[in-house]
Amino acid sequence: MAFNGFPPETVKFLVALEKHNDRPWFQANKARYEQFVRGPALAFIEAMGPRLEKISLFIDADPSPNGGSLRRIYRDTRFGGDKQPYKTNIGIQFRHERGDDIHAPGFYFHIDPKEFFICCGMWRPDSATLTAVRTRIAERPDAWKLARDDKGFVKTWGQLTGDRLKRPPRGFDPAGPYIEDIQFKDYLGLVDLPREQLGSPKLPDVIAKILAAGSPLMKFLCDALALPY
């Protein structure tokens, strides 16, 4: 399936879903979802495949309709107070081939009625993974500085973002040179994009160029976890 851009109806559907987040409305409009949301998203993922291969052979772009890079629109309502059955965003994750969840190193693509952005890095990794990354920073500060302050990375992604601990984690020197970075609970680059780019057939090329600039951070994180990149 050729990717021709996300049509205007993509965001219009997400806006309508925010107002009518219930099963009867979704079932009545499921054909719109398939045509304007899932279809273009899967075509985008397929288009990203060969482009991601040029960045890393270990990051997957899986256009499978189920269980692939496209996140399910159905929410898990078993936990938390929000019982709305559907997500009102398009979430696409290009994960490391050895990562089995959203917390693994990878790239994330997001569209909702208000925002359009991409991320690189790790969001909410588990304790063991986080400790491995923090230890790598403490033990290889020069390598961390080269990755974090890489000119291409900073020009494209800016400064790292993510939640931080209020205090240094146990076992790490509070006076260490990169202790503020060690206090991160996420290691993320984030780029907000203009919504008008959504409709462009050249969007995969635009996204691929940005993702390539995230490689210094991604490689450092993968090295910390003994993963190839």
Secondary structure, DSSP 8 states (H G I E B T S, - for coil): -------HHHHHHHHHHHH--SHHHHHHTHHHHIIIIIHHHHHHHHHHHHHHHHH-TTB-----TTTSSB--SB--TTSSS---SB-SSEEEEEEBTT--STTSSEEEEEE-SS-EEEEEEESS--HHHHHHHHHHHHH-HHHHHHHHT-HHHHHHH-S-B--B-SS--TTS-TTSTTHHHHTBS-EEEEEE--GGGGG-TTHHHHHHHHHHTTHHHHHHHHHHTT---
